[in-house]
Amino acid sequence: MALTLGAVLVIGGAVAAGFAFGRSSDGDTATTPSAAGGSAPSSEAPADQDAATGGLDACLVGTWRTTEHTETVDTEQGKFTISDVKRTLEITDDGTETVTYDGTPATLALEAAGGEAIFEGTVTYDVSTSGDTMSFVLGDVDGSLTVRLADGKESEQELQPGSGPVQYTCSEDSFTQTATGYKSVMERVE
């Protein structure tokens, strides 16, 4: 998946950031929450890709669970960080990635406040790899993002995933995605 930070929600006059996965495709521009998953091949990963079509690193095929996640973005409202997003990624050999959020609260840190972001639902992508880059084309989105600030204010919106590329590494039992301000580490569960 790609990352996306910055679905900025205005909650009763307070500003909260809803982060997701999916950097916008135009660089570091903040977009709304995304929900993709992916990783990039390393020297440990088999080079089983079709360069003409972009292909998919065979190392990525399987089911993965996020074990570490941090995403930070600077906005006009200050710095926003989201961490501990829990999701399962299933990547098939035809390049379909299904990301499932289980509703576990993630930590939301704002310069002026704190809170939690709760991602629920499923997002699909068509995914391909080239070198150490993983690219995504957004498919179906069915989910929500709820932001709860420490002061009790709450807001909910539909997931709005991004689809920008990430760098990745992959080995038999783990893979990592990185981009500016973003890191997600996953372990293989199947």
C-alpha positions as CSV (number, residue, x, y, z in Angstrom):
1,M,0.0,0.0,0.0
2,A,1.0,3.5,-0.3
3,L,0.6,6.0,2.6
4,T,-1.5,9.0,3.1
5,L,-1.3,11.3,6.0
6,G,-3.4,14.2,6.6
7,A,-7.1,13.7,6.2
8,V,-7.5,16.8,8.3
9,L,-10.7,16.8,10.3
10,V,-12.2,19.8,12.0
11,I,-13.9,18.6,15.1
12,G,-15.8,21.3,17.0
13,G,-13.2,23.9,16.3
14,A,-10.3,21.6,17.1
15,V,-8.2,20.2,14.4
16,A,-7.3,16.5,14.2
17,A,-5.4,14.6,11.6
18,G,-6.7,11.3,10.3
19,F,-3.8,9.4,8.8
20,A,-4.0,6.5,6.6
21,F,-1.9,4.7,4.1
22,G,-1.5,6.1,0.8
23,R,0.8,8.9,-0.1
24,S,-0.7,11.0,-2.8
25,S,0.6,10.2,-6.2
26,D,2.0,13.7,-6.6
27,G,4.7,13.4,-3.9
28,D,4.4,14.5,-0.3
29,T,1.2,16.4,-0.7
30,A,-1.1,15.4,2.2
31,T,-4.2,13.5,1.1
32,T,-6.9,11.8,3.0
33,P,-6.6,8.5,4.8
34,S,-5.5,5.6,2.7
35,A,-5.4,2.0,3.2
36,A,-2.9,0.1,1.1
37,G,-0.1,-2.2,1.8
38,G,3.1,-3.1,0.1
39,S,6.8,-3.6,0.3
40,A,9.8,-3.4,-1.8
41,P,12.2,-6.2,-2.9
42,S,15.6,-6.4,-1.2
43,S,18.6,-8.5,-2.0
44,E,16.9,-11.2,0.1
45,A,13.8,-11.2,-2.1
46,P,13.6,-13.3,-5.2
47,A,13.8,-11.3,-8.4
48,D,10.6,-12.9,-9.8
49,Q,9.3,-9.9,-11.7
50,D,8.4,-9.2,-15.3
51,A,10.1,-5.9,-16.1
52,A,7.9,-5.3,-19.1
53,T,4.7,-5.2,-17.1
54,G,6.0,-4.0,-13.8
55,G,5.4,-7.5,-12.3
56,L,5.1,-8.4,-8.7
57,D,7.9,-9.5,-6.4
58,A,7.0,-13.1,-5.5
59,C,8.3,-12.5,-2.0
60,L,5.2,-10.3,-1.3
61,V,2.6,-13.0,-2.1
62,G,0.9,-14.1,1.1
63,T,-0.8,-12.7,4.2
64,W,1.0,-10.0,6.4
65,R,0.2,-8.3,9.7
66,T,1.5,-4.9,10.7
67,T,3.8,-5.0,13.7
68,E,5.1,-1.4,13.6
69,H,3.7,1.7,11.9
70,T,4.5,5.4,12.1
71,E,3.5,8.2,9.8
72,T,4.2,11.9,10.3
73,V,3.4,15.0,8.3
74,D,3.8,18.7,8.8
75,T,0.7,20.8,8.1
76,E,-0.4,24.4,8.6
77,Q,-2.0,23.2,11.8
78,G,1.3,21.7,13.1
79,K,2.9,18.2,13.1
80,F,0.6,15.2,13.1
81,T,1.8,11.6,13.8
82,I,-0.1,8.4,13.8
83,S,1.3,5.2,15.0
84,D,0.4,1.6,15.8
85,V,-2.1,1.2,12.9
86,K,-3.1,-2.5,12.8
87,R,-4.0,-4.1,9.5
88,T,-3.8,-7.3,7.6
89,L,-2.6,-7.3,4.0
90,E,-3.3,-10.2,1.7
91,I,-1.3,-10.1,-1.6
92,T,-2.1,-12.6,-4.3
93,D,0.1,-13.6,-7.2
94,D,-2.1,-11.8,-9.7
95,G,-1.2,-8.4,-8.0
96,T,-4.3,-7.9,-5.9
97,E,-3.8,-6.5,-2.5
98,T,-6.6,-6.5,0.1
99,V,-6.0,-4.4,3.2
100,T,-8.2,-5.1,6.2
101,Y,-8.4,-2.8,9.2
102,D,-9.6,-4.4,12.4
103,G,-10.8,-1.3,14.3
104,T,-7.9,-1.4,16.8
105,P,-7.3,2.2,18.0
106,A,-4.1,3.8,16.6
107,T,-2.3,6.5,18.5
108,L,-2.8,10.0,17.2
109,A,-0.4,12.8,18.3
110,L,-0.9,16.4,17.4
111,E,1.3,19.3,18.6
112,A,-1.6,20.6,20.7
113,A,-3.4,17.5,21.7
114,G,-3.6,13.7,21.4
115,G,-6.2,11.1,20.7
116,E,-6.8,8.0,18.7
117,A,-7.7,7.1,15.1
118,I,-9.8,4.0,14.4
119,F,-9.6,2.6,10.9
120,E,-12.2,0.0,10.0
121,G,-13.0,-1.7,6.7
122,T,-11.3,-3.1,3.6
123,V,-9.5,-1.5,0.7
124,T,-8.2,-3.3,-2.4
125,Y,-5.4,-2.3,-4.8
126,D,-3.7,-3.6,-7.9
127,V,0.0,-3.7,-6.9
128,S,3.2,-4.0,-8.9
129,T,6.9,-3.8,-8.1
130,S,9.9,-2.5,-10.0
131,G,13.3,-2.5,-8.3
132,D,12.7,-1.5,-4.7
133,T,9.5,0.5,-5.5
134,M,6.0,-0.8,-4.9
135,S,3.2,1.0,-6.8
136,F,-0.5,0.9,-6.3
137,V,-3.7,1.4,-8.2
138,L,-6.7,2.0,-5.9
139,G,-9.6,-0.4,-6.3
140,D,-12.6,-0.8,-4.0
141,V,-12.9,1.1,-0.6
142,D,-15.4,0.1,2.1
143,G,-14.5,1.5,5.5
144,S,-14.4,4.4,7.9
145,L,-12.0,6.5,9.9
146,T,-13.0,7.7,13.4
147,V,-10.9,10.4,15.1
148,R,-11.3,10.8,18.9
149,L,-9.4,13.6,20.6
150,A,-8.3,13.5,24.2
151,D,-10.8,16.2,25.0
152,G,-13.7,13.9,24.0
153,K,-14.4,15.4,20.5
154,E,-15.1,12.8,17.8
155,S,-15.6,12.7,14.1
156,E,-16.1,9.9,11.6
157,Q,-15.6,9.9,7.8
158,E,-15.2,7.4,5.0
159,L,-11.7,6.0,4.3
160,Q,-10.1,8.0,1.6
161,P,-7.0,6.0,0.7
162,G,-4.0,7.2,-1.2
163,S,-2.1,5.3,-3.8
164,G,1.4,6.7,-4.1
165,P,4.4,4.5,-4.4
166,V,6.6,3.3,-1.5
167,Q,10.0,1.8,-1.2
168,Y,10.1,-1.7,0.2
169,T,12.2,-4.6,1.4
170,C,11.0,-8.2,1.7
171,S,12.3,-11.4,3.2
172,E,10.7,-14.7,3.9
173,D,9.0,-13.6,7.1
174,S,8.9,-9.8,7.1
175,F,8.5,-6.8,4.8
176,T,8.9,-3.1,5.3
177,Q,7.5,-0.1,3.4
178,T,9.0,3.4,3.7
179,A,8.4,6.8,2.2
180,T,9.0,10.3,3.4
181,G,7.6,10.4,7.0
182,Y,6.3,6.9,6.8
183,K,7.4,3.4,7.9
184,S,5.4,0.2,8.2
185,V,6.8,-3.1,9.2
186,M,4.8,-6.4,8.7
187,E,5.3,-10.0,9.5
188,R,4.1,-12.9,7.5
189,V,1.2,-14.8,9.0
190,E,0.6,-17.2,6.0
